[in-house]
Amino acid sequence: MSLTTKRQLPNLNNEKIRQLNSVLINTEDNIRNVQQNFESFKQTTSLVDKFRNNGSKSTIPRNKGDRFNNDGSKQSILSNEHDKAKHETSKTTKQQLNSLLLYKYVFSQVGHSRHDRRLQEIELEIKRHREEQQRKLTTSLHNEGDKILQAQSIYNKQTHEFSLQNTKRHLEENEINSTLLTQQNSATLLDCAKSIRENVTQFKNQLMRNEITYEKQIQNVEDLSPLLNQRRKTERDHLQMENKYLIKQQTMLSKSATLNEMLNFKRELEKSEQQREELFDELESLIKTCDEKDKLVSKTLLELKEVTENCDTFGRQNTKLQYDLTLALEKLEEMTEEAERFAKESTSSQKLLADSEQKREEFQIQAEETIKQWKARVKKFEKDIDRYKLDSTQMLEKSEQQREELFDELE
């Protein structure tokens, strides 16, 4: 009887708990259906109001007073029905919440019925439950509020843990993004600097070449000037022996030839000066582009500084979160140690379970009775829900009839 009953009792409890879960799931589905019907009823009432407003604008002023009275009466009826349905749905939701909370209460007490301490607590709580059934509704609401607060505390703890996990994930993503940005920005900056240096070197080489060609042209002009003087002297010596007419013609021809050469040299000089000016303009444009690129580099450096600062802040936050996690892990270790200690105590207390088996059977019988009562209440709630469904369908039919009447009046 000792070992078999210990193994059979939790199986029976699990089966009963599963049945209660199925019943509660069905009741929740029924409540959702009632809420959907209520929302559809709201939509129909809003459509009726819209059509009523449109009809009141389009009617003839003679029949305005009569229709206004009819619309006012219909609106009052609809508002009363709407309030009734709302009140009934609120009652059903409150009752279902109370049933769910009490179900959680019974589930927690039946699940932990193995230990002596939990058995004592079950005894006390069953007594309290009997007393609370005899008391007023205020004490029951107070106990339910405490249970809701406990559930909220558990939910807040779970949300805090989830937020910690999200912050960890965001920190890891930010670190990865920061490393990628630093690598990409450094690579782009190096490429830009290399391209700028190459362009500057090319333009410097072009300037050096142009200056060399310009100096060579000037040297050629300077070298030609003494040759021209010598030529003139020789021509003068030869032309003295000839006639003045030939001397004049030769001098005119020599002058025209020198002028043409000088004009050619001037043209070449002007071309070289134009090229030089063009090169200076290109240099200025390159200097401007270099300045713009320097500005971009400075801007990217500032952005990199901001990114590094953000990384530092995230690192600090990460260290803080790690510290908090270590504290939480220490607390968890302490809790596990306490749990182990309680487990050891429970193993020591299992020796006394043989004496408390009779009491446990009595409590099991009482729990079965309470479960039966709750099943009866659930069936009652299902009947109430079916009745509310019928009421909602009737309300919808009434609203559709009123809508059709309004359409007929408008037509």
BAKOL-952737 format. One line per 3 residues: their letters; for each residue y, z, x of C-alpha. Coordinates in Angstrom, 1 decimal. Each point is the difference from the previous one (the first is absolute). Layout:
# BAKOL-952737
a> Y/Z/X; ... $
***
This chain:
# BAKOL-952737
msl> 0.0/0.0/0.0; 2.4/0.7/2.8; -0.1/-3.3/2.0 $
ttk> -0.7/-2.3/-3.0; 2.8/1.5/-2.0; 2.4/-0.3/2.9 $
rql> -0.8/-3.7/0.3; 0.0/-0.8/-3.7; 3.2/1.8/-1.0 $
pnl> 2.4/-2.3/2.1; -1.9/-3.1/-1.4; 0.6/1.1/-3.5 $
nne> 3.6/0.8/0.7; 0.5/-3.5/1.6; -1.5/-1.7/-3.0 $
kir> 2.2/1.9/-2.4; 3.1/-0.7/2.2; -0.9/-3.7/0.0 $
qln> -0.2/0.0/-3.8; 3.3/1.7/-0.3; 1.5/-2.5/2.5 $
svl> -1.2/-2.9/-2.2; 1.4/1.6/-3.1; 3.4/0.7/1.6 $
int> 0.1/-3.6/1.3; -0.5/-1.3/-3.5; 2.7/2.3/-1.4 $
edn> 2.4/-1.2/2.7; -0.7/-3.6/-1.0; 0.6/0.8/-3.6 $
irn> 3.3/1.6/0.9; 1.0/-3.1/1.9; -0.8/-2.2/-2.9 $
vqq> 2.1/2.2/-2.3; 2.9/-0.2/2.4; -0.3/-3.8/0.2 $
nfe> 0.0/-0.2/-3.8; 3.1/2.3/0.0; 1.7/-2.3/2.5 $
sfk> -0.8/-3.1/-2.2; 1.4/1.9/-3.0; 3.2/0.6/2.0 $
qtt> 0.3/-3.7/0.8; -0.5/-0.9/-3.6; 2.7/2.5/-1.1 $
slv> 2.4/-1.4/2.6; -0.7/-3.6/-1.2; 0.6/1.2/-3.6 $
dkf> 3.3/1.5/1.1; 1.1/-3.2/1.7; -0.9/-2.1/-3.0 $
rnn> 1.8/2.4/-2.2; 3.2/-0.2/2.1; -0.2/-3.8/0.0 $
gsk> -0.5/0.0/-3.8; 2.9/2.3/-0.6; 2.3/-2.4/2.1 $
sti> -1.1/-3.1/-1.9; 0.0/1.3/-3.5; 2.8/-0.7/-2.6 $
prn> 2.6/2.8/-0.3; -0.7/0.4/-3.7; -3.6/1.2/0.5 $
kgd> 0.9/2.0/3.1; 0.2/3.4/-1.7; -3.4/-0.2/-1.8 $
rfn> -1.8/-1.2/3.1; 1.7/2.7/2.1; -1.4/2.6/-2.3 $
ndg> -3.5/-1.5/0.1; 0.1/-0.3/3.8; 1.1/3.6/0.3 $
skq> -2.8/1.2/-2.2; -2.6/-2.1/2.0; 1.5/1.2/3.3 $
sil> -0.3/3.6/-1.1; -3.7/-0.5/-1.0; -0.8/-1.7/3.3 $
sne> 1.7/2.7/1.9; -1.9/2.7/-1.8; -3.3/-1.8/0.6 $
hdk> 0.9/-0.6/3.6; 0.8/3.8/0.4; -3.3/0.9/-1.7 $
akh> -2.0/-2.3/2.3; 1.8/1.3/3.1; -0.7/3.6/-1.0 $
ets> -3.6/-0.7/-0.7; -0.5/-1.8/3.4; 1.7/2.9/1.8 $
ktt> -2.3/2.4/-1.7; -3.1/-2.0/1.0; 1.2/-0.3/3.6 $
kqq> 0.6/3.8/0.2; -3.4/0.7/-1.4; -1.7/-2.4/2.4 $
lns> 1.9/1.5/2.9; -1.1/3.5/-1.0; -3.6/-1.2/-0.4 $
lll> 0.1/-1.6/3.5; 1.4/3.1/1.6; -2.6/2.2/-1.6 $
yky> -2.7/-2.4/1.0; 1.2/0.2/3.6; 0.0/3.8/-0.3 $
vfs> -3.7/0.0/-1.3; -1.0/-2.6/2.6; 1.4/2.1/2.9 $
qvg> -1.7/3.1/-1.3; -3.4/-1.6/-0.5; 0.0/-1.8/3.3 $
hsr> 0.6/3.1/2.1; -2.6/2.2/-1.8; -2.2/0.5/3.0 $
hdr> 2.0/2.7/1.8; 0.3/3.6/-1.2; 3.7/0.0/0.3 $
rlq> 0.3/-3.1/-2.1; -2.4/1.5/-2.5; 2.3/3.1/-0.3 $
eie> 3.0/-2.3/-0.4; -1.8/-2.0/-2.7; -0.8/3.2/-1.8 $
lei> 3.7/1.1/0.1; 1.2/-3.5/-1.0; -2.4/-0.2/-2.9 $
krh> 1.2/3.3/-1.2; 3.6/-1.2/0.4; -0.9/-3.2/-1.8 $
ree> -1.4/2.0/-3.0; 3.1/2.2/0.1; 2.3/-3.1/0.2 $
qqr> -1.7/-1.6/-3.0; 0.9/3.2/-2.0; 3.5/0.1/1.4 $
klt> 2.9/-2.3/-0.8; 0.7/-3.5/1.2; 2.7/1.2/2.5 $
tsl> -2.5/1.6/2.3; -2.2/-3.0/0.0; 3.0/-2.3/0.9 $
hne> 0.9/2.4/2.8; -3.5/-0.2/1.6; 0.0/-3.8/-0.5 $
gdk> 3.4/-0.2/1.8; -1.4/1.9/2.9; -2.9/-2.4/0.2 $
ilq> 2.3/-2.9/-0.1; 2.0/1.5/2.9; -3.1/0.3/2.0 $
aqs> -0.9/-3.6/-0.7; 3.6/-1.0/0.9; -0.3/1.9/3.3 $
iyn> -3.2/-1.8/0.9; 1.6/-3.3/-0.9; 3.0/0.8/2.1 $
kqt> -2.2/0.8/2.9; -1.9/-3.3/-0.3; 3.3/-1.9/-0.2 $
hef> 1.3/1.8/3.1; -3.2/-1.0/1.9; 0.4/-3.5/-1.2 $
slq> 3.7/-0.1/1.1; -1.1/1.3/3.4; -2.5/-2.8/0.3 $
ntk> 2.6/-2.6/-1.1; 2.5/1.3/2.6; -2.6/-0.2/2.7 $
rhl> -0.8/-3.6/-0.9; 3.7/-0.9/-0.1; 0.5/1.6/3.4 $
een> -2.8/-2.0/1.5; 1.3/-3.2/-1.6; 3.5/0.7/1.3 $
ein> -1.3/0.6/3.5; -1.9/-3.2/0.0; 3.0/-1.9/-1.4 $
stl> 2.3/1.5/2.6; -2.3/-1.0/2.9; -0.2/-3.5/-1.4 $
ltq> 3.8/-0.2/-0.3; 0.6/1.2/3.5; -2.5/-2.5/1.4 $
qns> 1.4/-2.9/-2.0; 3.7/0.9/0.7; -0.8/0.4/3.8 $
atl> -1.8/-3.4/0.0; 2.8/-1.8/-1.9; 2.7/1.6/2.2 $
ldc> -1.8/-1.1/3.2; -0.4/-3.6/-1.3; 3.7/-0.1/-1.0 $
aks> 1.1/1.3/3.4; -2.2/-2.5/1.8; 1.3/-2.9/-2.1 $
ire> 3.6/1.1/0.6; -0.5/0.3/3.7; -1.6/-3.4/0.2 $
nvt> 2.8/-1.6/-2.0; 2.6/1.7/2.2; -1.7/-1.2/3.2 $
qfk> -0.2/-3.5/-1.3; 3.7/-0.1/-0.9; 0.9/1.5/3.4 $
nql> -2.0/-2.7/1.8; 1.7/-2.7/-2.1; 3.4/1.4/0.9 $
mrn> -0.8/0.2/3.6; -1.2/-3.7/-0.1; 3.1/-1.1/-1.8 $
eit> 2.3/1.8/2.5; -1.9/-1.6/2.9; 0.4/-3.5/-1.5 $
yek> 3.7/0.7/-0.7; 0.6/1.1/3.6; -1.9/-3.0/1.3 $
qiq> 2.3/-2.3/-2.1; 3.1/1.7/1.3; -1.3/-0.4/3.7 $
nve> -0.7/-3.6/-0.7; 3.6/-0.5/-1.2; 1.4/1.8/3.0 $
dls> -2.2/-2.1/2.4; 1.2/-3.2/-1.6; 3.7/0.7/0.4 $
pll> 0.1/-0.4/3.9; -2.2/-3.1/-0.3; 2.5/-1.5/-2.4 $
nqr> 2.9/0.7/2.4; -1.8/-1.6/2.9; -0.7/-3.1/-2.1 $
rkt> 3.6/-0.2/-1.0; 1.1/0.0/3.6; -2.4/-2.7/1.0 $
erd> 1.1/-2.1/-2.9; 3.6/0.4/0.9; -0.7/-1.1/3.6 $
hlq> -1.8/-3.1/-1.2; 2.5/-0.8/-2.7; 3.1/0.2/2.3 $
men> -1.1/-3.3/1.5; -0.3/-1.7/-3.4; 2.6/-0.9/-2.5 $
kyl> 1.9/2.6/-2.0; -1.3/-1.5/-3.2; -3.6/0.6/1.1 $
ikq> 1.0/3.4/1.2; 1.5/0.8/-3.4; -3.1/-1.3/-1.8 $
qtm> -2.4/1.9/2.2; 2.0/3.2/-0.3; 0.0/-0.4/-3.8 $
lsk> -3.7/-0.7/0.0; -0.7/3.0/2.2; 2.2/2.2/-2.2 $
sat> -1.8/-1.1/-3.2; -3.4/0.6/1.7; 0.9/3.5/1.0 $
lne> 1.4/0.8/-3.4; -3.2/-1.1/-1.6; -2.0/2.2/2.4 $
mln> 2.3/2.9/-0.6; -0.3/-0.5/-3.8; -3.8/0.0/0.3 $
fkr> 0.1/3.2/2.1; 2.3/1.6/-2.6; -2.4/-1.0/-2.8 $
ele> -2.9/1.5/1.8; 2.0/3.1/0.7; 0.9/0.3/-3.7 $
kse> -3.7/-0.4/-0.9; -1.0/2.6/2.4; 2.7/2.4/-1.3 $
qqr> -1.2/-0.7/-3.6; -3.5/0.8/1.1; 1.2/3.1/1.7 $
eel> 1.9/1.1/-3.2; -3.1/-0.7/-2.0; -2.1/2.1/2.4 $
fde> 2.6/2.8/-0.3; -0.2/-0.2/-3.8; -3.8/0.2/0.2 $
les> 0.4/3.0/2.3; 2.3/1.7/-2.5; -2.5/-0.7/-2.8 $
lik> -2.8/1.3/2.1; 2.0/3.1/0.8; 0.7/0.5/-3.7 $
tcd> -3.8/-0.4/-0.8; -0.7/2.5/2.8; 2.5/2.4/-1.5 $
ekd> -1.6/-0.4/-3.4; -3.4/0.5/1.5; 1.2/3.1/1.8 $
klv> 1.3/1.3/-3.3; -3.3/-0.7/-1.6; -1.7/1.8/2.9 $
skt> 2.3/3.0/-0.5; -0.7/0.0/-3.7; -3.8/-0.2/0.6 $
lle> 0.3/2.8/2.5; 1.8/2.1/-2.6; -2.7/-0.8/-2.5 $
lke> -2.6/1.0/2.6; 1.8/3.3/0.5; 0.0/0.6/-3.7 $
vte> -3.7/-0.9/-0.2; -0.7/2.4/2.9; 2.0/2.7/-1.6 $
ncd> -1.9/-0.5/-3.3; -3.2/0.0/2.0; 1.1/3.3/1.6 $
tfg> 0.8/1.5/-3.4; -3.4/-1.2/-1.4; -1.7/1.4/3.0 $
rqn> 1.7/3.3/-0.6; -1.0/-0.1/-3.6; -3.5/-0.9/1.1 $
tkl> -0.2/2.9/2.3; 1.3/2.3/-2.7; -2.6/-1.4/-2.4 $
qyd> -2.7/0.4/2.6; 1.1/3.6/0.4; -0.1/0.5/-3.7 $
ltl> -3.5/-1.6/-0.1; -1.2/2.3/2.8; 1.3/3.0/-2.0 $
ale> -1.7/-1.4/-3.1; -3.2/-0.5/1.9; 0.2/3.6/1.3 $
kle> 0.4/1.2/-3.6; -2.9/-2.2/-1.0; -2.1/1.5/2.7 $
emt> 1.0/3.5/-1.1; -0.9/-1.0/-3.6; -3.4/-1.3/1.2 $
eea> -0.6/3.2/1.9; 0.8/1.9/-3.1; -2.2/-2.3/-2.0 $
erf> -2.8/0.6/2.5; 0.6/3.7/-0.3; -0.1/-0.2/-3.8 $
ake> -3.2/-2.1/0.3; -1.6/2.7/2.2; 1.1/2.6/-2.6 $
sts> -1.5/-2.2/-2.7; -3.3/-0.2/1.8; 0.0/3.8/0.3 $
sqk> 0.9/0.2/-3.7; -2.8/-2.4/-1.0; -2.4/2.9/0.6 $
lla> 1.6/1.7/-3.0; -0.4/-3.0/-2.3; -3.4/1.1/-1.1 $
dse> 1.5/3.0/-1.8; 2.7/-2.2/-1.6; -2.3/-2.7/-1.4 $
qkr> -0.1/1.5/-3.5; 3.8/0.2/-0.1; 0.2/-3.5/1.2 $
eef> -2.3/-1.2/-2.8; 2.2/1.8/-2.5; 3.0/-1.7/1.4 $
qiq> -1.7/-3.3/-0.1; -0.8/0.5/-3.6; 3.6/0.9/-0.7 $
aee> 1.2/-3.1/1.9; -2.4/-2.2/-2.0; 1.5/1.5/-3.2 $
tik> 3.5/-0.7/1.2; -1.0/-3.6/0.9; -1.4/-0.5/-3.5 $
qwk> 3.3/1.3/-1.4; 1.9/-2.4/2.2; -2.3/-2.9/-1.1 $
arv> 0.8/0.9/-3.6; 3.7/0.1/0.8; -0.3/-3.4/1.7 $
kkf> -1.7/-1.5/-3.0; 2.8/1.5/-2.1; 2.6/-1.6/2.3 $
ekd> -1.9/-3.4/-0.3; 0.2/0.3/-3.8; 3.7/0.8/0.2 $
idr> 0.5/-3.0/2.3; -1.8/-2.3/-2.4; 2.2/1.4/-2.8 $
ykl> 3.1/-0.6/2.1; -1.2/-3.5/0.7; -0.4/-0.6/-3.7 $
dst> 3.5/1.4/-0.6; 1.4/-2.2/2.7; -1.7/-3.1/-1.4 $
qml> 1.4/0.9/-3.4; 3.5/0.4/1.5; -0.3/-3.3/1.7 $
eks> -1.1/-1.6/-3.3; 3.0/1.6/-1.7; 2.3/-1.3/2.8 $
eqq> -1.4/-3.5/-0.3; 0.5/0.1/-3.8; 3.6/1.2/0.5 $
ree> 0.5/-2.8/2.5; -1.3/-2.6/-2.3; 2.2/1.4/-2.8 $
lfd> 3.0/-0.2/2.4; -0.9/-3.6/0.9; -0.3/-0.8/-3.7 $
ele> 3.4/1.5/-0.7; 1.6/-1.9/2.9; -1.6/-3.2/-1.2 $
***
